[in-house]
Amino acid sequence: MSTALVTPGTSRPTVARRRRGPSLASIRTYAGLAVIVVWGLAPVYWMVVTAFRDSDYTFDTTPWPTHVTLDNFANVFSTDAGNHFARALVNSTIIGAVTTAIGLIVGVGTAYALARLQFRGKHAVLGIILAASMFPGVAVLTPLFQLFTSMGWFGTYQALIIPNISFVLPLTIYTLTAFFKELPWELEEAARIDGASRRQAFRMVLLPLAAPGLFTTAILAFIASWNEYLISSQLSNDITQPATVAIAQFAGSKPHEEPFTSVMAAGTVVTIPLVIIVLLLQRRIVSGLTAGGVK
């Protein structure tokens, strides 16, 4: 039953509109989001399903878990099969953490200078940094191998961390530079007027505001270092190899067998730390959005 309303200045009653259902635009939006979610999560879902599947049924196309077993995960961490995956996970954590820390320390100062200070050749410096981020890693693989071998660094952590820093640093600088440009510089000027030095104003005012950008950049830098394979496959040894290299060298539980299920189990284990890091830092990002100098 509709309700008649009289609009002031008119003699005709108007009928209150009933609530309509979802519009065509919102339906298209949700449909597009559903396609993107399925497209992104389907490979991960199949990896997890295969990780829990018995190796005798590796090529079973059943879309849900069948012949469930934990033997694949046991084989991943079994040193009897020649797999040193636990040590590789520790190596990946060390390399990723050190790379991210150094990348942020250097990147924050560089990004602040590029965003705040005015000096000759600033745009040229930013262009060089962007060009370095597009430089292919395979082009520097042979020179790095010869350099680190002659220095006695082959198979060491520094031989894996330094190249990762050179790849992560351009991404860090470019991302933080764009973020620092959007910060309200009036707050820094107000802190300077109140007697704070430039370093104190940066540390006490701008860094709290930049927390979302810092944590987002840290996530991207750590993931890039965690997933690096090309350099590590050539410059690491059995002691320092990261998880990506260890997975490529997996041996199956049976001779002359490609360990697809074990590789999927290792991929599942490698993905878990990334998911945990994103979930933990997501809270810090949200808190950084609601905190800072304005508050």
Rosetta blueprint (number, residue, H / E / L):
1 M L
2 S L
3 T L
4 A E
5 L E
6 V E
7 T L
8 P L
9 G L
10 T L
11 S L
12 R L
13 P E
14 T E
15 V E
16 A L
17 R L
18 R L
19 R L
20 R L
21 G L
22 P L
23 S L
24 L H
25 A H
26 S H
27 I H
28 R H
29 T H
30 Y H
31 A H
32 G H
33 L H
34 A H
35 V H
36 I H
37 V H
38 V H
39 W H
40 G H
41 L H
42 A H
43 P H
44 V H
45 Y H
46 W H
47 M H
48 V H
49 V H
50 T H
51 A H
52 F L
53 R E
54 D L
55 S H
56 D H
57 Y H
58 T L
59 F L
60 D L
61 T L
62 T L
63 P L
64 W L
65 P L
66 T L
67 H L
68 V E
69 T L
70 L L
71 D H
72 N H
73 F H
74 A H
75 N H
76 V H
77 F L
78 S L
79 T L
80 D L
81 A L
82 G L
83 N L
84 H L
85 F H
86 A H
87 R H
88 A H
89 L H
90 V H
91 N H
92 S H
93 T H
94 I H
95 I H
96 G H
97 A H
98 V H
99 T H
100 T H
101 A H
102 I H
103 G H
104 L H
105 I H
106 V H
107 G H
108 V H
109 G H
110 T H
111 A H
112 Y H
113 A H
114 L H
115 A H
116 R H
117 L L
118 Q L
119 F L
120 R L
121 G L
122 K H
123 H H
124 A H
125 V H
126 L H
127 G H
128 I H
129 I H
130 L H
131 A H
132 A H
133 S H
134 M L
135 F L
136 P L
137 G H
138 V H
139 A H
140 V L
141 L H
142 T H
143 P H
144 L H
145 F H
146 Q H
147 L H
148 F H
149 T H
150 S H
151 M H
152 G L
153 W L
154 F L
155 G L
156 T L
157 Y H
158 Q H
159 A H
160 L H
161 I H
162 I H
163 P H
164 N H
165 I H
166 S H
167 F H
168 V H
169 L H
170 P H
171 L H
172 T H
173 I H
174 Y H
175 T H
176 L H
177 T H
178 A H
179 F H
180 F H
181 K H
182 E L
183 L L
184 P L
185 W H
186 E H
187 L H
188 E H
189 E H
190 A H
191 A H
192 R H
193 I H
194 D L
195 G L
196 A L
197 S L
198 R H
199 R H
200 Q H
201 A H
202 F H
203 R H
204 M H
205 V H
206 L H
207 L H
208 P H
209 L H
210 A L
211 A H
212 P H
213 G H
214 L H
215 F H
216 T H
217 T H
218 A H
219 I H
220 L H
221 A H
222 F H
223 I H
224 A H
225 S H
226 W H
227 N L
228 E L
229 Y L
230 L H
231 I H
232 S H
233 S H
234 Q H
235 L H
236 S L
237 N L
238 D L
239 I L
240 T L
241 Q L
242 P L
243 A H
244 T H
245 V H
246 A H
247 I H
248 A H
249 Q L
250 F L
251 A L
252 G L
253 S L
254 K L
255 P L
256 H L
257 E L
258 E L
259 P L
260 F H
261 T H
262 S H
263 V H
264 M H
265 A H
266 A H
267 G H
268 T H
269 V H
270 V H
271 T H
272 I H
273 P H
274 L H
275 V H
276 I H
277 I H
278 V H
279 L H
280 L H
281 L H
282 Q H
283 R H
284 R H
285 I H
286 V H
287 S H
288 G H
289 L H
290 T H
291 A L
292 G L
293 G L
294 V L
295 K L
